[in-house]
Amino acid sequence: MNGVRRSVGAGLCGAVLTASVLLAPSAGAAPVQAGEGRAKAGTGAVRAQAGSGGVELGNGDRVDLVGGRNLRITAADRAERTRYSVASLDGRITVRPSAERAADREPVSLALKPATAAASTTANTAAAAGTYPVKLTITHADYVASKLFYVWDRRTWTSYPVNSDGRGPTSSVKLPPGDYFSVALHSDWQQPSYLLTQSFTVGSAAKTVSFDERAAKETGIRTDDTTATRQSAAVWLTVPGGGLAGFAGADDAKVYVTPFTMPGVSLRIHDVLAKKGSSANAPSPYRYDLTHSFTTTVPTSPVKKIAQASLARTVTKIGAPGTRTTAFLQSVPGFGEWTGVYIGNAVPVAGSVTEYVTPGVAYGRMLDYGTFDQYLNLLARTLPAGTGAGETLGAAPLQPVLGAGTGSELYNHRLYLDEGSAFGDADGHQGTDGRARSSYRVTGADGVVYADGSGIDAYHSLTSSALPAREQSYTLEQTTHRRVPDARLATDVRTTWTFRASSTSAGVAGRALPLIDAPVKVSGLDGSGRAAAGTVRVSATAATRNADADSAHTRVTGLAASTDGGTTWTDLPLAADGSAPYTVPADAAYVTLRVTAVDDRGGSLSRTLVRAFAGPARQGDETVGSTRISDVVVNGGKPVRLDDQPLQEFTAKFTATDPSGVAGGDMYLYKGSYDAPSAVLYGSWPATCTKVDATTATCTAQFAYIQPRWIFGRNALAGTWNTAAWAESADGGGFTDRHAVKSVPVLRDATLTVNASPEPVARNKTLTVTGKLSRADWETLGGYHGYVGQKVRLQFRKKGASTYTTVKTVTTNSTGNLKTTVKATTDGYWRYSFAGSTTTATATAGGDYVDVR
């Protein structure tokens, strides 16, 4: 449940969206209408676009409604480590993380507009006459911290709201006489989830309805591939009229459901399976995307078994954005209804994944990179059984790709400038980076500036002032900039369009601006978007959004390349098909491309893709201008020690300076070499740079919600890591990018025990001192396991003394155990002390006091 955009915050107003999102982050707070405009300095105003609405939960996770139909939920640790309860009643969707995960357990509520709402109407039971109290209670549960109840009239499928916010297994609702179908969701953090059902009848008296957890049976989809295990899952019930209740997310946590027979009700299962032990930095080479529905009857053994040979099979290549990063492929099945939540698993980058997919099902898909701010919005895909053709995702050059429902338009006499999808791939998949910021400027032939704004993210557009009624030429300039930890390509996209328009050339529904698009491809790049020294072929095609233009006369007029970021250019010999050869110099670290095009209505395009692809030379540290980084401190200067549990964290800081001030900066950790790291660890959100004075800022990155088994998945990744950091100047003219500003030990946590016996002991008699040295396992098993062959110091502190003295050194055996003997001479404390290793943290046992008599 990943890849959600951040909340756009308070103070928003007025946008036209296919679906709106009502944000209710805490009880008592007034809902904020998300996906709407926020005023910006300069000419014009900013408005949000569909898909921008989102809210951050109290635990740092984020929720967003995508396309008005499905949810994306991003856990703060950038993985599906949390299970969520999800429900849809009468067009209002509620999402709640499992209990105990956060201090704020309030649900997020997202409301669809009436056009997409369910047909049923919520019953107003609060004031209804002739109702009776019904007590709903979950029985035979070890502990219930969080639950949700939903009730429907099973003749009309009208829903009845139940207040389930209180702790404990019980809630209540007032119902008129009738026949009902009810669902109880019970899910506590890192525990199995229960989807319990009950049918009951209300007559003329109060009653109690029990949901017995003992009656629930495990559900899911299994294959004959014994190496595969569940990575994430969505399990939900749908009722007639569009009601839905279930769970999504987590990893291999089990889901139990009550078997039942109820006409019109279905149990949907969406399971993503991958190789056991895979992780973000050690992804699975294969992926199972499986869907099944039990309609009307959920059997007593609701586990669907599927043979691999019956599935669709395809191979998907995943391109890297210029560096080794992590990626997460998500999907959601389509059933012709509101179908739930995107779920997925980690996939290889600059490599390929073999996908096994339930045939005949339309899956919506998304691919998230690194910090989940950069993603590709993929077209829905339906595969037939058997082996099919593969596809490539994320191939360079990354560039603007016009997607459905996106693009600038002329509406109500104004321009709405929306070119936020700037990081699609060379194969036409639409892409966005939430950390990128754009500037827009529109100038008319009359010399008037109709729009001028900067700092605009991918989910907001800039609104111009009113255009004159007369038709005239306009120049639109847009620059999109980013510097992010998980990509080295496409740092800037600079586009200039000319077009003709008048304020009367669009109706109430709006009309696309007559802009030109010119997608670019480059042959001969590897999976990281890098070219070897030698000749590649650059090609481009041009298309116009002007419905009145002759597409046959929209053409590419030029291609050029630069190895110094656009300071100097080499014009390429353009062939009739819009392609040209380019010889990549051996000393080129990056190649910047420029494409120009025209149409037959006076429109033109000039687009520069800065760092469109990488060259054969390795790029070292970069500094432009006077921007500098100093005083880098990771984890307060101490080693980072991580056990096997989730929710671990540390911070890192640095000082940035520039004569003009500091616009921002960030940092990340990597293991191995900068160009080919074996693993990466990103901050949970962009670093915060706090102004110290006019020239100096302190930038702080938070590495939170770390779960080593998910992030690393390999004990071999313990050891020395490096820190990469960068900062940019306030005037935009300077930056520094340092690849290895600080090394830091990232270590497996260790524990050490001691026991001296007998106690008490006679003077000068033998004392046996035992113990065990263990360290955290970041792999599949988890827990702590004995550390073999390590030298550990046996130390003694005399009663009344303040320091320990080393008596001898003992080596752990094949299970990590320690055992030695000493002569007891005086009262005091015995302990073992381990100095640590290059992969494991220090550990010291608490002193064991021995009374010598």
Salt bridges, closest charged atoms under 4 A:
GLU56 OE1 - ARG6 NH1 3.13
ASP61 OD1 - ARG101 NH2 3.51
GLU100 OE2 - ARG167 NH1 3.42
ASP153 OD1 - ARG155 NE 3.72
ASP165 OD1 - ARG96 NH2 2.89
ASP188 OD2 - HIS186 NE2 3.13
ASP212 OD1 - HIS140 ND1 3.16
ASP212 OD2 - ARG214 NH2 3.00
GLU213 OE2 - HIS186 ND1 2.38
GLU218 OE2 - ARG222 NH2 2.75
ASP251 OD2 - ARG81 NH1 3.13
ASP271 OD2 - ARG230 NH2 3.10
ASP289 OD1 - HIS270 NE2 2.67
ASP289 OD2 - ARG287 NH1 3.07
GLU337 OE2 - ARG268 NE 3.20
GLU355 OE1 - ARG287 NH1 3.54
GLU355 OE1 - ARG381 NH2 3.14
ASP368 OD2 - ARG72 NH2 2.72
ASP373 OD2 - ARG435 NE 3.16
GLU391 OE2 - ARG365 NH1 2.62
GLU391 OE2 - ARG381 NH1 3.30
GLU391 OE1 - HIS429 NE2 3.71
GLU409 OE2 - ARG47 NH2 3.59
GLU419 OE2 - ARG545 NH1 2.89
ASP425 OD2 - HIS429 ND1 2.73
ASP427 OD1 - LYS521 NZ 3.69
ASP433 OD2 - ARG482 NH1 2.78
ASP446 OD2 - ARG470 NH2 3.03
ASP452 OD2 - ARG441 NH1 2.83
ASP457 OD1 - HIS460 ND1 2.82
GLU471 OE2 - ARG500 NE 3.06
ASP492 OD2 - HIS481 ND1 2.77
ASP517 OD1 - ARG545 NH2 2.82
ASP548 OD2 - ARG511 NH2 2.73
ASP550 OD2 - HIS553 ND1 2.80
ASP571 OD1 - ARG594 NH2 3.77
ASP621 OD2 - ARG738 NE 3.55
ASP621 OD1 - HIS739 ND1 3.66
GLU622 OE1 - ARG611 NH2 2.45
ASP666 OD2 - ARG435 NH1 2.78
ASP675 OD1 - ARG488 NH1 3.50
GLU728 OE2 - HIS481 NE2 2.69
GLU728 OE2 - ARG483 NE 3.57
ASP737 OD2 - ARG483 NH1 3.92
ASP749 OD1 - ARG641 NH2 2.73
ASP777 OD2 - HIS785 NE2 3.45
ASP851 OD2 - ARG853 NE 3.09
